[in-house]
Amino acid sequence: MALIGDVMAWGESFDDLLECKTGQLVFEDFLRTEYSEENLLFWLACEDYKKISSETEMMVAAKRIYSEFVQVDAPRQINIDCVTRGEIRENISQPGTNCFDRAQRVIYGLMENDSYPRFLKSEIYQTLLEQAEK
């Protein structure tokens, strides 16, 4: 169960929500109800990707992220513009640590400005908030 401070903090800032493992899971559950969990999963995959130091691992991870989230008709295709998608496609053979930065910023913005306000009004969050306040 989430701690009262955590649940309250999620309502204060989107970053607080993303920095908390439980917050990520609750937000993912909410996004699943909106059929948009791929946004959070992509954002988290990018965060993990940035921590990779091995070039070989980075290449494998970049190709996995590309095929799962970025390429057209990917199983969990994210909603990004064709210029950003094309940029990633061009860089995927020699991916750097910032290969997905622009796309990650776009998706972060979508979640922060679109999904997050709805999450705060959702039954999922409101129920947790009520339980935390008891």
N, C-alpha and C positions, 0 to 999 in steps of 0.2 A: 504494500500500500504506500502511496506517495505521502511524504511528510507535508504537514500543513504549510510550512514555509515554501516548499517547492511548488505546490499547487498555486499558492498566492503569487509567487514570483512569475509563474508562467503567464499570468494575466498582466504583469508589469511590462514584460519585454519578450519579444520573439526569440532573442538570443538566449535568454534564461531558459526558455522552453527547449531550444535545440541543444543547450549545454548539459541538460539533464537526461540521463539514459531513460528514466521512466517517462519523462516528458516526451521524448522521441517516440516511445512505444504508444503512448496515448494519442499523440498527434497522428501517428501512422494509422491507428485504428480509425480515427476520425476521417483522415484522407481516404481511407478505403471505402467509407460510406459515400464519398463523393467521386469515387473512381479516379483519384489523382494521387495515390500513394507513390507512384513512380517519381514524383517530384522530390519527396523526402529521401527516397532510396537513392536517387541519383546524387543528391546533395551530400548524403552520407558517404557514398562511394567515392566522391571527389575528395572529401575530407580525408578518407583513408588513403587515397591515391597520393595525396601531397606528402604523406609520411614515408613513402617508399623511397629507399635510397639506392637500391640495386637497379641498374639500367634494364636488365633482363626482366625483372619482376615488374618494372614500370611499363615495359612494352606489353607484357601479357595483360596486366591490369587495364591499360589504356584500350587495348583491343576488346577486352571484355565489356568495359563501360560503353565503348562505341557501339558494339553489336547489341547490347542489352537496352541502351537508352537513347542513343543519338541517331543511328542510321535510320533512314526512312523505312517504315514498317518494322521497326525493332519491337520486340515483345512488350517493352515498357517505354515506348517512344515518348520523349519529353517534348513539350511545346516550345520550340525555339525557332528563331528566324532562319531562313535558308542561308544567309551569309555566315552566321555563326556555325551552322551545321557544316557548311562547305569548308570553313576555316579548320574545323576539327578534322574533317576528312583528309584535308591536305597535309595536316601535321601528324596524323596517326602513325605513319611509318617511322617517324623520328619524334616521339612524344616527349615533351619536357614537363617539368613539374607544374607549369601553368597552362598546359594543354586545354584544360576544361574550364579555366577561370571565367571567361566571358559567359559561357553557358551556365555555369554555376551561379554567377551573379544574377542572370536573368531569372533562373528558377527560384533563387532566394527571394527576389523581388515579387515574383508571382505568389509565393507562399506567404510572404510577409503582408502584402497588400490585399490579397484575395482570400486565401484559405484561412490564415490566422484570425482575422476578425470574425469569420464565421465559426471557427473553432471555439473562440471565447464565448459565443452565444449558444453553442451546441449543448445538447442534453448531456453528452459525455462529460464535457468540462464542468457544466453547472452542477451535475450530480457529484463529481469529485470535490468541487468547491464546498458544497453543502456538507458532505461527509467530513471534510477537513475542518470546517468551522464548528462542528459539534464537539 
